[in-house]
Amino acid sequence: DLTDNQLVTLPRDGLGGLTHLKLQGNPSLSEPFTKESFPKIRVLEVPHAYQCCAYGSCSSLFKMSDQWEAEYVSPEEEDPHKRPMELFPGHADNHYDLDADDLQLDLEESKQQPTIQCMPSPGPFKPCDHLFESWIIRLGVWVIVLVSVLCNGMVILAVFASPSYLSPVKFIIGSIAGANMLTGISCSTLALVDALTYGQFAKYGARWETGAGCRVTGFLSVFASEAAIFLLTLAAVQCSISASCTRGYGKSLSLGKVKAAALCCLLLSSVAAVLPLFSVGEYGISPLCLPYPILDGKPTTLGFTVALAMTNMLCFLTITGTYIRLYCNLLKGEFSAIWDCAMVKHVAWLIFTNCLLYCPVAFLTFSSTLSLFLITPEVIKSVLLVVLPLPACLNPLLYLFFNPHFRDDLRLLRQKGQDKGSYSQSCGVDDIEKSSYDSTQALVSFSDIDHIFETPDSLGVHPILNSYSFPPMTLVPCQQ
């Protein structure tokens, strides 16, 4: 009995004759065991479930604890006539033809290979071979990683590098894209761990859970998901307040105030992500590095998960109520307060998709907490790996495909690059070609200037204006 010690390694010399060994409570003891380490072992209690993989069958359908314990039955409690039938299912159909010699041979083989009871047992959240057991989950995670990183990067580039006007709601959309990119990065870490430990995850599972890499991955995942929800709440509130302020006072919230509110959202997300590092919750409860009470974790983990789910549901209720009030005001004909209907519609699509995708996560959290429904661990793992980070993949696609501002920003960025190239090539040229921007923003027509050029020479205006060049410019008026 070596439970609750500080063992880092376990010497094998002199322990070959052990039949019972208890090593629980030694989290630093993560080395894998083999059958040759303890040839006569019957009961083995280890700190990590991965160390039981050598003593049980590892397949896509893992055996749970009660099934492992059911296999360990003493010979006195078992009927000797039923034992060979259970151990050798190939003889189940033709057991009437089983002669005495075959029965005696089967009994001797079963005595030579007794069943070993090893705890805790592996499972979907403690896999032996692969972190992602299914190829569907593996491909889904890689698709989410690639789409979220690339598309959110395009959104960030279009929002913050474009020379167009950066409105407050557009700044929030770019910040949400940054949070979604962090979600893609955390998912890419899990995908890389699955690829690097393919087929032999049991050798590295314990070290991955207890290492700093798992804590960093969990921190990024929680921080990114909470930041996206808080920023989405800020976007909804900002649209509603801007409409009210514009209608009542003739001005909306400034960009500086919105930046300060976004900073507060990031600070709240950081606090939520830091709490599991101080034993309020737990990141290393599973190789997914998420603070969810998947297994028999600490009570603080359950409380942290419930508090996180309640906070997110409160945010979504606030978002829904705010936008219902905003649309009710719009139905009354108060469209003059909304200068950018495209961004208001885009925020509405973000609210709908994020609320819809968060429903399975909230349902699993409360059903597992209250034990309302029996949900298999395979389903829970699929939801946490695919459904939970899915908003980070869909949010940028909604902006890239359905928001006209992205096409405008992309055109302006292309025009900006062309202008820089033409300026470097024609630095000493006097004549500068005129250019125009085709955008949803209103453009100023310079047809009046042509009338000035058509004035008589007697006024003395034409020679003066010929010595000046009029560069193109874009004005951004308010839009309905």
N, C-alpha and C positions, 0 to 999 in steps of 0.2 A: 504494500500500500504506500504509494509515493504521491498521493494527491496533495494539492495545494502547496507545492514547493516552487522553487525558482530554477528548475532544471532547464538547461539549454541543450545538453546532449545526454544520451543514455548509453552507458557502456554495455556491450553485448556479452562480454566474458563472464562466465559463471551463471548466466541466466537461462541457459538452454533447457534446464529442467523445470522451469516455472509453468504452472498450469493456470494461475490467476495473477493478473497484473493490473494495477490501477494507477493511471498516470494523469487523470483529470486534474484541472487546476494548474497546469503548467503551460501557459500560453506561448512561452518562448520555445518550447520543445515542438518544433515543426518538422523534424526529419521524418521521411517516410520509412515505414517498416515493411519487411518482406516475411514470407512464411518461414524462410530459413532462419530469421532472427530468433524466433521462439517456436521451435518445432513441436513442443508438447503443450502449447497454450490452448486453453479451453474458454476462458473468459478474459477479455481484454478491454479496458476502458482507457481511451486515449483523449488528448486535448482537442484534436481536430478530426472531423469526420473523414478527411482525405486519407488518414492513416489506416482506415478500415477497408480501403479499396482492395488491398491485397488479400483480404479474408472473405470477400463477398463478390458476387457477380456484378459487373458494371455493364449496364445496357441503357437503352433510351428510357425504359420504364424502371425506375429505381425502386428498391424495396424500402418501405417505411419502417419505423422503429418497431411497431407491433408485429410486422411480418418477420423481421429479423429475430425477435424474441420468440416468435412462434416456432421458428426452426430449431431452437435449442430446447429439446425435450429429452429428459433423462430416460435411459433404457428401462428403468423400473416403472415409469408411468406410461410407457408405450406398449401397445400390444405387439408381441413379436410376429404375429401372423399378418398384421397390417403394415408393419414397417417396410418389408421389401416391396410391397405393392406401391407405397408412396414414393420410395426412393427411386424406383425403376419404372417409370410410367410406360415404358415400351412393353412391359409384360402385363399391363392392366387389362388389355383386351383379351389376352390368351392366358390368363392366370390359371385356368383349369388344366392347361397342358404343361404347367411348370412342374418338373420332377424334383425329387428330393435333393439330387446333387446340385442342380442349379440354384435351389433355394439356399443350401448351405454355403455355396460359393458367394452368393450375393450378400449373405449375412457377414461373412468374413471380410469382404471388401468394404462393407459399411463400417465395420469396426476399425479397419485400418485408416479410414478417412472420416473421423468424427466431425460433427458440426461445431464451428467456432462462433461464440457469441462476442461480437465486437460492437462497442458503443462509443460515440454516437454514429448512427448509420448514415451513409451517403444518401443523397436525394437530388432533386432538380436544382436546388440552391447550393448543393455541395457535390458537384459532379466529379466523376473520376476521370473521364476521357476528354470531354470537350466542355468549354464554358458555354457555348451555344450548341445544344444537342441537335437542333434542327437546321437544315440548310435553308429553309424558308426564313427563319429568324436571322440567320447569318447574312443572307443576301439583303433582307430588309434593313438590317442595321447598317450595312455598307452603303445602301442607297440613301438612307437618311443622312449618313455622314457626308457623303459627296455632295448631295443636293444642298444641305444646310450650310456647309462651309463655302461652297462656290457661290450659291445664289445670295446668301447674306452678305458675302463680300462684295458682290455687284451692287446690292442695295446701299451698303455703306459708302461705296465709291460714288454712286450716283447722287446720294443725298449730300455728302459733305465735301466732295471735290467739284461739284458743279458750280458754275458762276451764277446760277439763278438764285432767286430770293429764298432764303432759308426761313420758312415760317415756323412757329412753335410746334405745331402738330407734326410737321415734317421732321423736325429735330427729334421728336419722340419716336417717330417711326424708325429713324436711323438708329436710335439707341436700342430699340427693341430688336433690330437686326443684329446689333452687336451682342446682345444677350443670347439670341438664338444661335449665333456662331459659337459661343462658348458651350452651348449644349451639344452642338455637333463635335466639338473638340473632345468633350468628355466621353461621348459615344465612340469616337475614334480610338480612344485609349482602350476601352473594353474590346473593341474589334481587333486591335493589335495584340492584346493579351490572348485572345482566343486564337489568333493566327500563330503566334509564337509558341504557344503551349498545345498545339493541335495534337490530340491523341494521347497526351500525357499530362493533363492538367493536374492530376493528383500529386505530382512531384512538386509543383510550384503553388498550388492553391493556398496552402496555409501561409506561406511567406508573402503572397500577394495580399491576402486579407489583412495581415498584421503589419504590412509595410506602409511607408509614407506615400507611395504611389496611389494606393487605394484611397487614402484620406484626401489627397489632392483631387483625385477624380470625383469623389463624393462631394467635396466642397464646391467644385466647379459646377457640378450638376444641380445641386440645390440652389446655389447662388444664381445661376442662369435662369432656372425655371421661375424662381420667386421674383427676380428682377423683371422678367418678361411680363409676369402677371401684374406687378405693381406699376410698371410703365404703361401697360394697356389701360389700367384704371386711371392713370394720370391723363392719358390721351382722351378718354371719354369725358372726364371732368373738365379738361381744358376746352374741348369743343363746346360743351354746354355753357361754361362760364363765359367763353369768348362771345357766344351768341347773345347771352344776356347782357354783357357789358356793352357790346356794340349797339344793341337795341336801346339800352337805357342811357349810356354815357357817350356813345359815339366812338369808343376805342376798346380794344381788346387787351388781353394779357400780353405783356412784353416777353421777349425771348429770354431775358435775364431771369425773370421770375420762374419761367418754365424750367430753365437750367438748374436753378436752385431746388425746385421740387423734384426734378429727376435725380439730383445728387442725394436728396433725402431717401428716395426709393432705393438707390443703390446701397446706402448705408443700412437700411432695414434689411435688405437682402443679405448683406454681409453678416449682420448679427444672426440671422436665421441659419446661415451656413456655418458659422463659427461655433454655435452651441454644441453640436455633436462632438467637436474636438475637446470640449470640457465636460464630457460624460453626461451631457444632456442630449440623449440620443446616442446612436452608435453607427459609425460608417463601416466598420469591419464585421458586421453581422452576416454578410454574404459576400461572395466575390463580385457582385454587381455594385458594391460600395454605396448603396442607398440606405438611408436611415428608416427603413420600413420594418415593422415587427413581423418578418417573414417566419423566423424560427422562434424558439424560446429565448427571447432577448430580455433586456432589462426593462423594468417598468417605466423608466424614464424614456426609453425608446418608443414605447406605446403612447405615452403622453405627448412626446414631441411630435409624433406623426399625426395624432388627432388634432393638436393645436395648429399644425401646418395646414391640414385639410380644412379646418374651420376658418382659418385666416383666408385661404384661397377662395372658399365659398362665399365669404363675406365680400371679398373684392369683386367676384363675379356678380353678386346680387347688387352691389353698388353700381357696377358698370351697366347692368341691365336696366335698373331704375333710372339712371341718368340718361341713357339713350332713349328710353320710352318717353321721358319728359321732353327731351329735345325734339323728337319726331312729332309729339303732340303739338308742340309750338309751331313746327314747320307746317303741319296740316292746317293751321289757322291762317296761313298765308304770310308768315313772317320770314320770307326768304331773303329779305334784304340784309338780315343780320349774318347770313352765311356767305362769305366771300369765296370759299373754296369747297364746293360741294363734292368734288372728287375725293378729297381726303376724308371728309365726313363719311362718305359711303365706304371708303376703304377701312376705316376704323370699325364700321358696323360689320363688315365681313370678317375682320379679325376677331371681333367679339363673338360672332356666331360660331366660327370654327374652333376657337379655343375653348369656349364653354362646352361645345359638343364633345370635344376630345377629352376634356377633363372629367366628364361624367363617369366613364369606366374606372378611372383612378380613384375618384371619391367613393364610388360604390364598393370597390374592393377594400378600401381602407376601413369604411364603417362596417361592412359585412364581416370582415375578419376581426374587427374589434369587438363587435357585439355577438359574434358567432351566429349570424342570422342565416347564412347560406353556406353550404359546403362547396368550396371552390378549390379545385385541385391546384397544387403548386405549379404545374406546368402552365396553366392558364394565367396565374399571377405573374409568373416570370415573363410570359409573352407580352402581357400588358405593360409591364415595367420597361421592357426592352424596346418595344415597337410603338405602343400607343402613347406612352408618356413623352418621348421626345419628338413625336410626329408634328406638333405645332411648329417646332423650329424648322421643319422642312416645308410646311405648307404656307407659313406666313410670308416668306420672301417670294414664293411663286405667285401669290395673290398680288403683290406689288409689281412684279416684273411683267405679268401678263395682262392685268386689268386696270392698272393705274396709269393715266396718261402722263403723269409727272415723270415717270421713269423714261418714257420715250423722249420727252422734252429735255430732260437732263442729259440723256445719252447723246442727243443731237447737239446740245450746247458743248458737251465735252469734246465731241468730234470736231466741232467748229473751232473750239479753243485750240486744239492741237494743230489744225490746219492753219489757223492764224499765226501761231508761233512759228510754224515751218515757213510760211510765206514771208513773215517778217524777217527771219534770219537770211532768206535768200535775196530779198529785194530791199535791203536796208538803205541803199543809195538811190532808189527809184523815187521820183517825185509823185507820179500818179498812183494812187491807191484805189484798187477796185472796190466798188460798193458791194456790200453783202447784206442779206436779209435773213431773218430767222423766222421759220415757219413753226409757230408754237401756239399752244392754247392761250398763252399770255398775249394780250393786245400789243400790236406793234404800231409805232408812229409812222405815218406816211409822209414822205418828204416831197410830195408833189407841189407843196407851196413854194418850196425853194426853187423849183424849176420856173415858176412864174417870176421870181425875182431875177433869174438869169435872163428872162425874156424882156426886161425893161430896156428902154432906149439908151443908147450910148451917151446921149446928151445929158442924162442925169449923172453920169460919172460913177455909176454903181457897178456896171459890169466889169470894168478893168480892176476895180478894187476886189471884187469877189473872186475874180480869177486867181488871185494870189493866195487864196485861202482854200483849205480842203475841209470837207465836212465828214468826219468819220461817222460810221453807223452807230446807232445807239438803240437800246431796248428799254422801254418804260414798262413798269409793272403796275397797271391800275387795278383797282378793286374789281372783282368779278362777282356776278350773281350766279 
